[in-house]
Amino acid sequence: MNVVLWVSRHSPLPEQLNKLTQYLRNYKLVMIRERIPNAEWLYNNYIKPLLDQNHRVIVIPVLPLSIIARLVELAKQYHFEIWYAKMNEIYRTNDISKAELVLSEAPERRTIMQYADGIVKVYEFEDFYRVKEIKIELEKIS
């Protein structure tokens, strides 16, 4: 069985659920909204028990990059998948009512994020992508 671990404070959008059904046909969605201290904690408490039951595990995380990077390493070692829900910024404003109008044109695939500086952004779901690697390239400051 396919088990999707949705690791986010936000529920999936209807279009995201449609895409999951398109790609996986049958799956069980498990929402994880609690604080994730590190990748090992998520692996030990959620992923490993499902792998032990021979499920195909797909993790869709909205987490700090350092945790996702470690999850990708664990995924290679223990044979589960990390998917990324790509969201594109399509509108930016200081006026929440304007943002809500843009959202209302396609609420099944759009969401609003309000930031502390007063900026409101509308994002639209593009698709899911399998995360194969996370790489940080550094350059020495001279």
C-alpha positions in Angstrom: 0.0 0.0 0.0 1.1 3.6 -0.7 1.3 5.8 2.4 1.8 9.5 2.0 3.1 11.3 5.0 2.0 15.0 4.6 4.3 16.8 7.0 3.0 20.4 7.2 0.8 22.7 9.3 -1.4 23.1 6.2 -3.7 20.6 4.7 -3.2 19.6 1.1 -5.1 21.6 -1.6 -7.8 19.7 -3.6 -5.6 19.8 -6.7 -2.7 18.3 -4.7 -5.0 15.4 -3.6 -6.1 15.0 -7.3 -2.5 14.7 -8.4 -1.7 12.2 -5.6 -4.7 10.1 -6.8 -3.5 10.4 -10.4 0.1 9.3 -9.6 -0.7 6.7 -6.9 -4.3 5.6 -7.6 -4.8 4.2 -4.1 -3.0 5.6 -1.1 -3.5 6.4 2.6 -2.8 10.0 3.6 -1.3 10.6 7.1 -1.2 14.2 8.2 1.6 15.1 10.5 1.2 18.5 12.0 3.3 18.2 15.1 6.7 19.8 15.6 9.5 17.7 14.0 12.7 18.0 15.9 14.9 16.2 13.3 14.8 13.7 10.5 15.7 10.7 12.7 12.7 11.4 14.9 10.4 11.5 11.9 11.9 8.3 10.6 11.8 6.4 13.8 8.2 7.5 14.8 6.4 7.4 11.4 8.4 6.1 8.5 10.1 3.0 9.9 6.9 1.5 11.3 5.3 1.8 7.9 8.4 0.4 6.1 8.3 -2.5 8.6 4.8 -3.3 7.4 6.0 -3.3 3.7 4.3 -0.1 2.7 5.6 2.2 0.0 6.2 5.4 2.0 6.2 8.9 0.4 7.0 11.9 2.6 5.9 15.3 1.5 7.6 17.7 3.9 7.3 21.4 4.6 10.2 21.5 6.9 13.5 23.3 7.3 16.0 22.5 4.5 18.4 20.9 6.9 15.8 18.3 8.0 14.7 17.7 4.4 18.4 17.2 3.4 18.8 14.6 6.1 15.5 12.9 5.1 16.8 12.5 1.6 19.9 10.7 3.0 17.7 8.4 5.1 15.4 7.8 2.1 18.4 6.5 0.0 19.4 4.3 2.9 16.0 2.9 3.8 14.1 3.0 0.5 11.3 5.6 0.9 10.6 8.6 -1.2 10.6 12.4 -0.6 8.3 14.4 -2.8 8.2 18.2 -3.1 5.0 20.0 -3.7 6.1 22.9 -6.0 4.2 26.1 -5.4 4.8 29.1 -7.6 4.3 32.7 -6.4 1.7 34.2 -8.8 0.7 37.4 -7.0 2.1 39.8 -4.3 0.4 42.7 -2.6 -0.1 44.5 0.6 -3.9 44.3 0.2 -5.4 41.1 1.6 -8.7 41.6 -0.3 -6.8 41.7 -3.7 -5.0 38.6 -2.8 -8.2 36.9 -1.8 -9.7 37.8 -5.2 -6.8 36.1 -7.0 -7.2 33.1 -4.7 -10.9 32.9 -5.4 -10.2 32.4 -9.2 -8.7 28.9 -8.5 -9.1 28.0 -4.8 -8.5 24.3 -5.6 -4.8 25.0 -6.5 -4.0 28.3 -4.8 -3.2 29.4 -1.3 -2.4 32.7 0.5 0.6 33.4 2.8 0.6 36.5 4.9 4.0 37.7 6.2 5.0 39.8 9.2 6.1 42.7 7.0 2.5 43.0 5.6 3.2 41.4 2.3 0.6 38.9 1.1 1.5 36.3 -1.5 -0.7 34.0 -3.5 0.9 30.7 -4.5 -0.3 28.2 -7.0 0.4 24.5 -7.0 2.4 23.3 -10.0 3.1 19.6 -9.4 4.9 17.1 -7.3 8.6 16.3 -7.9 10.7 13.5 -6.4 13.6 14.9 -4.4 16.7 13.0 -5.4 19.4 15.3 -3.8 19.8 18.5 -1.9 23.1 20.1 -2.4 24.5 23.3 -0.9 27.4 24.8 -2.8 29.7 27.1 -0.8 32.2 29.7 -1.8 34.8 31.2 0.5 34.4 34.9 1.2 37.6 36.7 0.2 
